[in-house]
Amino acid sequence: TTREIFIPDSDGFPSISMVRRVRPKVDSWTVAPVVTVSSRMNEDDTPVDTTATVSSATGWADLRTTGRYHRVKTTLGGGVIKTIDVDVEIAGRQ
């Protein structure tokens, strides 16, 4: 079965931000989780999806997507999600 968790759109950043990677912390998964981040610049825009598979070596799904509003969706093939870490930075900074 597939489980999904949606994190509502977040606009807690004062400007454009970039999601660099996502790490769902999952109890004993057998199939690597798939992470989709939907981003948009304005509330009326159509979200653009970026999808990545979690690496078993690091636990992170590496991706890059830029916008003012982001939504993270994690799909599991098994296991239980405990938490989700999202690596976000203000766009243009390193």
Beta strands, then each sheet from edge to edge (+ up, - down):
strand 1: 3-10
strand 2: 17-27
strand 3: 34-40
strand 4: 48-53
strand 5: 61-67
strand 6: 69-76
strand 7: 80-90
sheet 1: 1+ 6- 3+ 4-
sheet 2: 5+ 2- 7+
end
